[in-house]
């Protein structure tokens, strides 16, 4: 088990602090460095155009606008997550297209074969990222002006529900913190904010209080007066003058007392230490990772960060401060990597190339992959 932590010097005078948790603790260092992946170097691209370390294999599980499991897979696949399902599992994926948007799910049997696929959300707008909840629902977020969060059922039984109390803004990702019983939210604006939603009852997101992170050491959380504003003048991110702003908030992942989130304009992987209420960053450029976007993690403390652009890689950031690519998709220069998520047993990683090899803006050439191998978990 890894016991070291790293945290780069924080801008705006916050300084360097150490992250809590059994996997990220004690010593703070200057930042991550480009190094050797724990899985070794990438080999030549395989038959699917995916370059992987030795011992790993890939397969294509779905292509946009083509049949999979009884439905046509949606265009522009984006944020995703996995859910246990008896002996098998389910992978949920958003569709970042206007008007029809929504999300779909693929149910896998215990042997990895596809049992069926189905829609879990329809008629929404530019569903980008999101997040899973501890009670096994998927939060699908609209990346539009006054966008909403929809709570969906990955098992396809219950009807999706909008959660307006979580705010009306250009939503990106969500991450649940069961220790403090809050949900962290990112905002994809060049002056976006970082929020947390405090439900009235944990496990019920229909009501609660939306708060915004404000600068300081420690930081301060202040209530947003009007979480669902109806006019431009009352936009959510401009209601609290002390709010701290981030350039293009993207992915969000919580583990062991820390919420990690990315900001593409800042080119940082930020880290909010929820125990000490300090804000720092674990990646500030200078490595192989470019265009920081979706993020997920493993119980080992490893973070996996997908690139929007760059050279279409997923990079690992290890707790001992190394950043290195773990896969690359070749020939998809006009696309982005989206939706990284591990199967419940940690042996399979799912992700998509949102626009595929054509790079078309409609995302009709999107591809969803599975990589199997000896991942650390």
Secondary structure, DSSP 8 states (H G I E B T S, - for coil): -------B-BTTTTB-----SSSS-S---S--EE---TT----S--TTSEEE-TT-EEEEEEETTSEETTEE--SSEEEEEEEEETTEEEEEEEE--TTT--EEEEEE-TTS-EEEEEEEE-S-S-EEEEEE-TTS-EEEEE-STT--EEEE-TTS-S--EE-GGG-SS-EEEEEEETTTTEEEEEE-STTB-EEEEEEEETTEEEEEEEEEEE-SSS-EEEE-S-TT-SSGGG-GGGS-TTB--BSSEEEEEEETTEEEEEETTTTEEEEEETTTTEEEEEE-SSSS--SEEEEEE-TTS-EEEEESSTTSEEEEE-TTSEEEEEEEETT-TT--EEEEEE-TTSSEEEEEESSTTTT-TT-TT-EEEEEES----
